[in-house]
Amino acid sequence: MYTELKQKVYDSMLAHREEICALADAIGAEPELGFKEEKTAKKIADFFAKHNIPYTSGLAITGVKGVLHGKSAKRRIAVLGELDAVPCPNHPLASKETGAAHACGHNVQLAIMAACAVGLQESGILRELDGDVVPFAVPAEEYVEISYRNQLRDQGKLHYFCGKEELIRIGAFDDIDISMMMHASMSGDGKRVIDTGGTSNGFIGKLIRFQGKAAHAAAAPHDGVNALNAAMLAIQAVNALRENFREEDYVRFHPIITKGGDSVNVVPSDVRMESYVRAKTVQAMIETNQKINQAIKYAAMAVGAEAEIQDLPGQLPMINDQKLNAVYEANVKKRLGENAIIHLGHLAGSTDMGDLAHIMPVIHPWFGGGTTGIVHSADFRVTDPEMAYFLSAATMTDTIIDLLADGAAGAENILRDYQPCMTKEAYLGYLASVK
């Protein structure tokens, strides 16, 4: 349905091909880590201003929220793009100062969001839609620099460590009914395909401090308490628990030591560790986290040290709304062919799109064939701009038209019987309980 409207939008996207590709390249050339994306946010704000798209900036520090008004505001659909890069110092476009790089393709997401926005705006089809579209550039999906974000929280600059969590808290999604976002995939061996559906892990973040007693490492180690040994033993204690983790829960625990001591000649007395406790369900996250905390504390006690554990809200498991996904898949098949759909299973990684998915209908498809290399690696790059930026964006705008045309009947069908996993209040209560 609405074939003519969809083609008008796609033609408008392609008319801005050079601009969209240049935007993706410019963002890729200046990668920034989460809650620091000042240059990236300005690029998006400038793009919105150029195309007469009203916007609000500075949301959750760096978020930029535009709005495209339909002929009525019956429903409101957000198309998201993520502002932040990921630490990947070996990437050819990595920042020399921070090691950040767009090795996860968030610059591609932003280009898709921008293509959707300019296509809908410049085509003139918004007057045919009974709802608004919100192109929304959101900060800090990657859960990195935990200690830095903890400092921001102590300073009162944010409450939570991921962009969508913070945006939910401040009410930036209160006026949105449905959200969609795309991500680069590794599927398809260069073929133009879309991965749809599926689930992913959530996680609880952790800051761990092992406290011992300093002493001369050679002359009097017996007078000290080695906090590094406590950390190493804690890792082994958690490893001993792994046979008790159920396979269907997809549990992951992968710590890093961020401080191993102060001097080779001094028994380490202050050792720091960061990690996640990941699992497929919220209940499995909570239960596994309790077991891991117990293992860490008793491992420290075994060598006479103490373990101070700070649990932090991480991300919730990702779920895709089935009815919304069905509308999207129908558009993928029309745009890319009957064999273009790959049905995802479960991914052990995480995304804060899962947080949003617990309070409203969400889809998070992954496009294949537009990029190559492993996500989060130095080899990741765009190889097929048409697929990466334009065909991917078209599957989103095609779906938006189906949802908002004809009195927003498609959106009403999605929302009529929708029951969220959590209300916003229950969601914020869960976040507050993790500490």
N, C-alpha and C positions, 0 to 999 in steps of 0.2 A: 504494500500500500504506500501511497504518498511518494511514488517514484520520482515525480517531477521535482518535488520539494527537496528530496534527498540529493538529486543530481545538481540542483542549483547550489546547494551548500558545498558539495564536493568541488564543483567548478570554481567557487569562490576561494576555497582553500588553495587550489592549484594556482590561482592567479597571484597568490602571495607565497609561492613556493620559495623563491630566493630569500624572502624575509624570514620565513619560518626556519629554513635551514641555517641561516645566519644567526638566528636567535639561539638555536641549539648549540651551534659551534661556539658562540660567545660565552654561553653559560658553561660549556665544557672546558673552555680555556681558563676560566677563573673559578675553580671549585672551592666551595666553602663548607665547613662542617656545621652541624645543626645548631640553631639559635645564634649563628654568626653570619647568616646568609644575606648580609646587607647589600652587596653588589648584585647578587642574583635577584633579590627582591626588587631592587631599583630597575633592573632590566625588564622585569614583568610589569611593574608599574608604568614604565615608559611605554611599553607595548600597549597596555590598556589605554593610556592617555592618547596615544597616536590614533587609535581606532575608536575614540569617543566611547569607551566602555567605562562607566562610573565604577570606582573602586574605593575600598578602604584598606589602608596599609597599617603596619605595626601590630598586627594581631598575633598574640603569643610571640612577641618580640619582632618577628620578621614576616609573618603571613600577609598575603595580599589577596583580597576577596573582591572580585568583580561581580557585576550583575548585568544580564541581558534581559530586558523586559519584553515579555510576550504581549499579546493583545489583552490578556487578563492574567491575573496572578493566582490562578486556581491552585497550582502546585509549583514547587520549586525543586529543580534537579541540579546537583553540583557535579562538575567534572573537575577532578583533582589532579594536581601535579605537585611533586615534592621538590623542595628547594635545595635540599642538602646533598652533599657528596659523602663519600666513605673513605676512611684511611686506606690508601693504596699507594705507597710512596714509589713503587716501581713502575706505575703507569706512566706512559710517555707524556701525558698531560697533567701529571700530578703537580700540586703546588710545592714549590721548593721550600717554602716556609713551614707548611703544616703537614705535607704528605697527603693531603686530601685529593681525591680524584673522582670523576663521575664514572667509576667502574661499575656502578649499579644501574646506570642509565636514567637517573632522575632528570638529567637535561633533556633526554628524549621524552619523558613524561611531560615536562613543561612545554615542549614543542607540540606534543599532541594536544594538550590543553589549549595552547595558543591557536593551533589550527582549528580546533572546534569553535573557539570564540570568534575568530575572524570569519570563518565560514558562515556561521549563523548570523553574525552582525552584518557582513557585507552583502550577503545574498538577498536580504530583505524578507526572509521567510518567517521572521519572528512574529510578524503580524498575523501569521496563520496558526500560531501556537497559543494554547490557553494555559500558559504557565511561564515562569522565568527560568533562565539557565544561569548558574553561578560558576564561572571559571575561578577556581580557588587554588592559589599556590600556597602550600602548607609547609611549615618548617619541620626539621628534625625527625624524620622517620627512623633513621639509623640510630640505634641506642648505643652511642659511643661517648667517650669522655665523661664517664659517670661522675667522677669526682668534680669536674668543672661544673656540671649541671647541678650537682648537690650544692656547690657554692652559690649558684644563681638562686637556688631555692632558699638558702640561708639568708640571702640578700633580699628576699621577697620579690624577685623578678619573675619567678614562675613557681608553680606548685608541682608539676609533673614533668617528666623527662622526655616525653615524646610530644611532637607537635599536635597531633590530633587529640590526644588526651587533654592537653592544655586548652585547645580550641573548644572542645566540648565543655570544659569547666567554665570558660568565660562566656559561653552562650553563642559562639560563632556558628554553630550548627543548629541552633534552635529554630531557625526559619527555613530549614532545608528538609525535604521529605525523602529524597532518594539520592544516593551518592554513587559515583562510578569513577574508576581509575584503571589505567592500563600499566603494565610493566613489561619490560623486555624479558624474553625467555630464551632458553637454549634449545628448544624443541624444533624439530622439523628438518634438521640437516640442510639449512638454507632454503627450505620450502616455506612459502607463505601460508602459515597456519596460525590459529588462535587456540591457546589452552584455556579452557573454561571450567567453571565449577571448582570442586576441590576444597580442601581445608588445609590449615597449617597450624603449627604449634603456637601457643602463647608462652609467656615466661614471666618469672619474677626476677628482678635484678638484685644483685648482692654486692655490698661493700664489706669486706672482712678485714679486720685488723688483729694480728697476732702480737700479743705483748709478752715479752720475756724480760730478761735481766742482762744488761751489758757487763762484760768482763773482758780481760785480755784473752784473745783467742788462742794464744800459744802458752803463755805463762800461767794463766789461771782460768781455763775454761770451766773448771769445776765450780767456780764461783758464779757462773752465769746461767741463764736459762735461754736456750736457743730458740728464738721465735721462728727462724727459718725451718728448723727441724719440725716445729709444730705445724707449719704450713704444709710441708712435704708429707707429713704423717696424715694430715687432714685429707689431702688429695688421695692418698692410698686408702683411707677409711671410706671415702665416698666410692672409690673404685670397688671396694669389697661389697658395697651395697648393690652394685649394678645387677647382679643376678636376681635381685628382688624387685627390679623394675619390670612392670608388665610390658610386653612388646607392643600391645595395642595402645599404650599410653605415649609411645615415642619419646621417652624421657631423654633429655640431653643435659649434661653438666660439663662445661668447658672453661675452667678458670684460667686467668692469667695472673702472674705476680707482678704488680706494678712497683713494688719496692721490696728488695730482698735483703736490705741491711744498709749500714752506713759506711763500714770500712772492713776490708778483709781481715784486719788485725783486731777486730772487736766482735765478740759474740753478738749476733743480730738480736736486737731487743725490740725492734719495731718493723714488722713485715706486713705489707698490704697486698690484698688480692681482690680482684673483681671477677664476677661471673654472672651467668644466668642459670636459672633452673627452668628448663623448658618442658612442656608436655602438651598433649593434644586437647585436654579439657581443663577447665578452671579447677575442678576438684582434684584432678591428678597433679596439677601444678602445686596446689596448696599442700596436699598430703606428702608429695615427694620433697617439697621444700622443708617441711618439718623433719623428715628423716635425715636430710642432708645437714640441716642445722645441728641436729643432735650428734651426728658423726664428727662434724667439725669441732664442736665444743669439747667432746670427750677426747678427741685426738690431741687437742691442745693441753688438756689436763694431764694426759699421759706423760708429758715431758715437763710438767710444772709451769706451763704457760697459760695464758688466758686468750680466749677468742671473743672479740667484740663483733657481732654481726648486725649489719644494718640492711634489712630487707626493703626493697624499693618497688613501687608499681612498675611493671615492665610493659608488656603488651598482651592483649587477649587473643585467643585462637581465632583464626580467620574462618568465616563461613560466608558462602554466597547465597543470596536469596534465589530460590529455585524458579519462582515465577518470573522474576526480573531476568534471570539468566536465560530462560527460554525465549523471551523477546529478543535478547541480545544475540543468541545463537542463530535465530531465524535471519537476522540481518547479516551476520557473518557469512552464512551460506549463500545469501543473495549476492553479497559483495565479492566473496572470494571462492565460492564453489562449495558443493555438497561435502567434499572431503577435507575442508579446511578446519574442521573442529577436532581438537584433541581434548578428551575428558581427563582432567587432572584427578589424581588420587589425593594422597596426603603428603604435604611437605613439612619437613622437620624445622624449617626456618620460621621466621616470625615477621609480622608487619603490624603497625598500629592501625592499619585499615581494619584489622580484626576488632579493635575497640569500637570503631564506628559501626561495624557490622552487628554489634550486639544491641544497638539502640535504633537502627533504621535499616531498610532494605539497601543492600550494597552488592555490587559485583566488582571483581578485581581480576579481569582476564589478563592473560600474558600473550604477547604477540611473538611469533617466531618468524625467522627468515629475514628480519631487518637488521639484525646484529650478529656478531660472531664473538667467540671467546667466552670464557666462563665468567659469570657475574661475580663481581668483587675481585677480579683478577686484572693483571696488567695487560692481558690480551683483549679485553672487552672493547668493542668499537662498533660503530654503525657501518654496515656494508650495503644496505638497500634503503636509501632515504625515502623512496616512495612508500615502501611498506612501513618503515619505522615511524614516519611522521604523518603520512596522508591517508593511506588505506586504513591504518589502525584508527586514526581519528574519525574517518568516515563511518566505521562500525559503531562508534559512540554517538555521532550525530544522527545516524540513521535510527538508532534506538531512541534517542531523545525525541525525534519527530514522532515516532510511533507512540511514545508515552504522552506527549503534550498536545498533539493534534486532536481535532474532533472533541473539544471540551475536556481535554486531558483524560479521555476515557481509558487509555492504557495505563496511566499512572493510578487512576482510581481503582482499576482492577487489581493492581499490585497491592495497593494500600488497604483495600476494603476489609480483608480478613487478616491482615498482617498483625502478628503478635511479636513484639521485640523480646529478645532473650532477657533484656534488662530495661527498666525505665532509666531515664537519665539519672534520677535520684538514686536508684539502686546501684547503678554503675559507679557514680561518685562515691557512694558508700563503700563499695568494694575497694576502690583505690585507696580510700582513707584507712581501710582495715589492714593494708599491707604496710607493715612497719616493724 
